[in-house]
């Protein structure tokens, strides 16, 4: 994990989902970093847990 040196904002259908300066890069696969956004920076009710799992 490494800190992302910029502000990251995400939108779905023009509505904000998250806005953070505390994101981190996470490498689940070599060469392809993903953003990890703190839960506190996600808009309340913007995301729904569908009960899926990662394998």
DAGILIN-V149679 format. One record per residue. N is the residue number from 1. RES is the residue in one small letter. SS is DSSP state (H for helix, E for strand, C for the rest). Layout:
n,res,ss
N,RES,SS
N,RES,SS
This chain:
n,res,ss
1,x,C
2,x,E
3,x,E
4,x,C
5,x,C
6,x,C
7,x,C
8,x,E
9,x,E
10,x,E
11,x,E
12,x,E
13,x,C
14,x,C
15,x,E
16,x,E
17,x,E
18,x,E
19,x,E
20,x,E
21,x,C
22,x,C
23,x,C
24,x,E
25,x,E
26,x,E
27,x,E
28,x,E
29,x,E
30,x,C
31,x,C
32,x,E
33,x,E
34,x,E
35,x,E
36,x,E
37,x,C
38,x,C
39,x,H
40,x,H
41,x,H
42,x,E
43,x,C
44,x,C
45,x,C
46,x,C
47,x,C
48,x,C
49,x,C
50,x,C
51,x,C
52,x,C
53,x,C
54,x,C
55,x,C
